[in-house]
Every structure is written in structure tokens, then in C-alpha cells.
Amino acid sequence: MLTVREVSSSGYRSLKSISFPVDSLSVFIGANGVGKTNLYRALELLQSAAAGTLTRDLAAEGGMESALWAGKRKVGEKARITLSVDLFDPATASRPLRYEVVLGLVPQPNGLPHGAAFPLEPQIKTETLSQLTGRRPVTLLEREGPRGFARDAEDRRQPLGTTLLATETALAALQDATAFPELDLARRSLLEWRFYHSFRTDVGSPLRRPALAVTTPTLSSDGADLAAVFATLAHLRQDTMDLDAAVDDAFPGGRLTVPLPGRHATFGLVFPDYPLRMFEP
């Protein structure tokens, strides 16, 4: 998998124009209202582009009228959201890839919707994937509106065809890993991302439910497989040193208990004041 190196966003909510470095683990820290959530959402929308849900996710968060830059625009300036990410191989630091997608509103001449789209529906305006090698980048994917091309494994330009909707990304639509290996690698790398923005802690929280006993090295974004992650560390990797230290830091003298799972994995805490009782999630 490729590792993210830098993310850029412009025209999105409070983010007029910003580029920021990202590593294998990145934590956003700051006061309320400074834009941490919008940075996080920009990353999440890039993953949505890989999953094929970008325009739907934008619509779900209030639509383009809510997602577009909240400040003033210049006269004649088009309403656009631009998201881009640089990816590279952490082992060799070579073959960096840059993916960029630009979204806008449906053109409405004379106030009427144009084409097969709803008036306020987000649309993909342009989309590119470039390989940043040598003096000149190599364009692997170039799309403007419904037209464009993707460079295949034989270095030939393949037209995107006419079936690509204005609301779907070519990155998600071109799923042939043999024909388009770089696109497949970029897509899978983005889909591997996990986001830990907030966790529910109420009685119905996914964190508190038993999880299927499946080897799980990485926690899901909603924490639903937390018990499986604990079981993987305790019974397969047999390495809970960092986990035990974190538990003791949060609950001095507390001890995490992870029973050997059957079909499901679960966990509990034992506190020094109640050494004979395990408190389940």
C-alpha cells in the first residue's frame, strides 16, 4: 500500500486553500472552531472518491450549498471544491502519485437543469491521477466532465467511454487491476485509511458490543471491532505491552482482561478496588 504524504483542499467549507502534511498516524489538535473537523472531512471525502460515494456523501452533509467555501468569492469566480492527495511508497519513497478531483454545481442555462442531473447535485468537473517521476509528471488518468482517458498497463491511452456519470469518480469506476494497476493501487491505498473523529459511548455503542473473532490488526473507524483488535493483540501477537500501559494510564491499577474468544471476542476491566469482579463493556 502507498502512504499519504500531503493533502490539499480549497473551496471546502472554512478551508479557502490549504495544504498540509500527513503521515502514517496524524493527530489534529486545536481549539474549537478552528477547522479541525473540516481537515478531517477533506481526508474522508478523498476516501469517498475512491469508494465511489463522493457526491452522495457531499449531498448527505448538506449538499454543495453547505459544503462550498463559506467566505466571499471574487466576481465571476466559479464555485468549486478541489481535493488532492500525494501518495508514495514508504519502502522506497519512489513512484509518488497525485490524485486530484474537482467538484462543482450543475450548469443551469436560463435557470434550467442541464443534462441528467438534479439542480443542486454535486458534479465531478475534473479528475486526474499523475505519477510524479522524472522532470515531467506522467498522466495516468485525465477526466473532464464525462470524457477523458486512463493509461493502461501497456502505456496506452484508453478512453473512459460514455457510461461514466457526472456524479461518479473514474477512480472508483475503473476497477480492472490488471489493466489499470496504478489506479487500483491508489484506490486501495485510500480505502485503507481509518478515521477516529468521535466514538459513541452510550449503551448501544459499537465499542461495547462483542465482535466476531476475526484477526483484526487495525481498528475500524466506528470502533465496532475493538474486541477483535484486543483479542488479536493478546492471543495472536501476544504483545499487549503498549495497550496495558495505556489502560494503566487511563485507569491506574486497572487491568484489561481479554478472554480467549470463541465465535465472538469480548473484553473487560478489573479495577483494584474490586479485584474479583470483571466489568464488561
N, C-alpha and C positions, 0 to 999 in steps of 0.2 A: 504494500500500500504506500501511497505518497503522503507526505506530511505537509500540512498547510504552513506557509511561511508569512504571507501578508494578505490582508483583506482590505478592500476599498469599497466605499459606499458613498453615493451622492444622490441628493434629491429625495432621501427617505426620512420621513418624519422630522426629527430635530437634527439629522445629520446632513448638513448642506453639502459638505465634501470632506471626507476623512479617509486616511489610510493608516492602518495600524498593524504592527507585527503580531503574529500568533505562533505559539509553539505547541508541542505535544500536549501540554497542560497549560491553560491560560486562565487567570482569575481576574475579573473586573471588580475593582474596588473604587468606591467614591460615594459622595453624599447623595441623598435623594434628589431626583430631578435633574441630574447632570447628563443623563443619556445612556446609562449602563444597559438598560433593557433594550434600547434601540440598537446598540452594538451587538448584543446577543441575538436580537431578532434578525439583523442583517446576515449573520452567520447561519441562522436557521433557515432563512429564505434561500441561501445558496444551496443548502442541502435539499430544500424543496424543489429547486431546479433540477437536481439530479434524480429526485424521486418522481418527478412529473406532476407535482402538486403545487407549483409556484403560484399560478394565477388563482387557484382555488383558495390557497392559504392567505393570499393577499385579500381576496374577497371576504374571507372569514374574519379578518381582523378589522373590517370596516370599509373595505374597498379602496380604490385608488384615491378617492376624495379624502380619505382619512390617512392613507399611507404616504401621500406626496409631501414633499418638503413644506414645513409649516410656516416658513418665512416668506418674505416678498420675493417675487421673481422679476427679472428685467422685462421690459416691454418686448413682446414677441418671442420671449424665451419659452420653449416647449416644456410641457410638464413631463418630466422623465425621472425614472428611478434607475440608477446604474449600480450594479453589484459585480464585483470581480474578486478573484482569489488566485494567488500564486501557490502552486504545489510543486514539491520536489522530492527526490529520492533521498531519505535521510542517510542511507548507507554510503552513497557516492556523491551526494549533493549535485547530481547531474540531471540532465533532461528535465529542467523545470518546465511546468505547464502553467499557462494563464488562461483561466476561463472568465468570460465576461458576458453578462446578459443585461439588456436594457429594456425596460418596460415603459409603456405609455398608455394613453387613452385611445379609444376608438375614434378615428376621424369621422366627423359628423358634418358634412357639407349641407348647408341650408337647414341645419338643425335636425337632420335625419340620420339614423344609424347607417353606417356603411359596411356592407358585407355581412357575413353570417356571424354576428356578434351583438351582444346587448350593449346599450349606450354607455354604461359605466363599467363595463367589463375590462379588467386588465389585459393588455395585449403585449406579446413579445415583439419588440421592434427590431432589435438586432441581437445576435448571439455569436460568440467566437470562442474558439479554443486554439491557442497558439503554443508552439514549442519554442522556448526561448534558448535556442542554441546558436552558437556562432555569432556573426555580426548581424544577421537578419533573422527575425523570428520566422518560423515555418507555420503557415496557417493550416491547421488540421480540420477546422470547422469554421465556416463563414455563412451566416444566415442573415438576410434582411427581409423582414416580412415572411412570406411563405417560401421564398426562393433562396437558393444557396447551394453549397456543396460540402461534402465531407471527404477528407483524404483517406483512402483505404490503406490496407497493409502493403499493397503493391505501389504505393505512392501515386495512385491515380485519383483524380477528382471525380467523385460520384455525386450526381445531382440529388438534392433532397426529395425531389418529386413534388407532387401537388396535394398529397394527403395530409401534410403537416398543418395542423390548425394554428391560428394566430395565438391561441391560448395555451399551447403546449411547447415545451422545450425540445429541441433536437437532441440535446444531451441525454434526455430520458427516452426519447423515441427510438434512437438508433442503438438497439440492444445486441447487435451482432458483434460479439467479442472477437471473432476470428477476422471479420472484415475491417473492424474499426477498433483495434486494440488500445490505442491511446485514449479514445473516448470512453471505452469501457473501464480503463484504469482510473481515469479522472472521476467517473460516475461512482464507482465502487469506493474510492477514497473519500468522497464527500458523504456517501451514505454511512460510512463507518464512524462519523462524528457522533459524539454524545454531548448533551447539554444538561447542565444541572443548575437550573434557574430557581426553581422552587419545588418543594416537596409537600404534599398533603400529609398531615399527621393525625387527622380525625380517625374515628373508629373504622371507617371504610377505606382508609388509605391503602394503596397498593403496597406500600412499605411493610405493612403489618400483616399481610396475608402470606400463607405458605406458598412457596414457589416450586414448580416442577424441578425435580432433581436432575438437572442437565448442566454439564460443565459450562461455567459462565465466568470468564475472566474479566468482563467489563460490565459495569452496572448500566442498566437501561436508563433512559432519560427520566422516566417516571418512578424509577426505583422498584418496579414490580418484581424484579428478580434478585432483590437484596439477599434473601435467604440462600439462594443458589450461589451467589458470589461468596458469601461466608463459608458455605459448605465446600466450595472449590478450593478456597484458601486453606481451610482446616484439614480436609480429608484427602485432597488430591495433591496440592502443592506442599501441604504440611508446613506452611510458613505463615504464621499469624503474628509475628513479632511487631510489625508496624501497626497492625489492627489492634492488638492487645494494648499497645502504648496509647493509641488514640482513645480507646474505651476508658482506660485508666485516667487519662487526662480529662475526659468529659465527666466521668463518674469515679472519683478517687476511691480505690479499693474495689471497684466493681469488676466483675469477671464475665466475659462473654462466653456463653455455652452454645455449642453447635452440635446437636445430636447427629449421629450417623444417619443420613437420610435413607428413606425407603423410596416410595414413588415421589414424595414431596420432601423439600428441605425446609427447616424452620430454625429458629434460634431463640435464645432468651438471655436474660441478665441475672446474675446473682450479686446481691449487694452485701457489704459486710455486716450491716445491721440485721439481715435476715439470711444467714448462711445456708439454711436448709430449704429455702424456697427459691424456685426459678421463676422470674417474672417474664411471662411470654409477651410477644409483641402486642 
